[in-house]
């Protein structure tokens, strides 16, 4: 029976590494969301702003961009962190997935901080014929779940590929001495 070493890093430090990694990923993801999300363009007229037929298809562009960024970030970072923590036991899945939830929240907050520009004040100062970008926002909470789904999927795949059919001792004591005394 193979013996797996105890994790070298205490749980507290491992959790701190996960929090820091998803914090950084959330900041980068939020910046990327703000930079690359396609925004619908309102056309200003005498009555305010309106969306043309083509622009109405772009209303949910920010949701799609956030979902894509979050799923990829959760998949890659969640996979790397779970691979690193795979010997910590089943709790490592929960810690990685909860860390990804932190990343999702940070990404949303950073994106909103950098790119949410309310439409109404801009409409009041715009002239007929101007084009105004829709505000960067999520229209539902489900894009936030993409981070969790990516991390959970990566953890599940890695766990399935590295699963062992027999129990593994996690210390230096042989398994035979733990179960019963030796027979002479």
Protein Blocks (a to p, Z undefined) as FASTA:
>chain_A
ZZddddfbdfklmmmmmmmmmmmmmmmmmmmmmmmmccddddddfkbpaddfklmmmmmm
mmmmmmmmmmmmmmmmmmmmmmmmmmnojklmmmmmmmmmmmmmmmmmmmmmmmmccfkl
mmmmpcehiacddddddfbfklmmmmmmmmmmmmmmmmmmmpcfbdcdfbfbdfklmmpc
cdZZ
